[in-house]
């Protein structure tokens, strides 16, 4: 189910991208993201129209919800044809729900944006900073990153397929949401939830296009 929705969301994102952003210098990208680009590297700015973060949350019963969050800024750092790092901003106010529509979808999104979950009034954005990229096999890489959600930063690691020549990157990873203070419905903090227990694991699928 999740894979089908990911594919659909990616297709929607690709079809919606009919323009391209003006290429930016390293300095412009760094100022925009408040980051420091390592010396002796170049940066590929993110094509936000064709990039998307898909999310999935699950209940203990096996029921799940899926959706997307907009990646509104970012850059991949490269040295020649080798990726070396990156920095990406996620706009949590632009979350969508893909498995429901109408009032049910709006109710779910309202709850996800509330203090129970991501508290977007106080924390409207999240961030993924790639701190180390190690070559694996062909275009596969082992990525170490810092993920910031609700002002909490924790390290994560995952495998990614990065093609500098084609300016694309794809990765899937999972997190324990409670480490980022997203505790609602967690069996670690609430007892007697029964079928209302929500799994701590959240799954993500990251599709990036650069220019």
Secondary structure, DSSP 8 states (H G I E B T S, - for coil): -HHHHHHHHHHHHHHH---------HHHHHHHHT----TT-EEEEB-GGG-EEEEEEEETTS-EEEEEEEEEEEEEEEETTEEEEEEEEEEEEEEEESS--HHHHHHHHHHHTSTTTT-TTT--EEEEEEEEEEE-STTEEEEEEEEEETTEEEEEEEEEEEETTTTEEEEEEEEEGGGGT--TT-TTT-S--GGG-EEEEEEEEEEEEB-
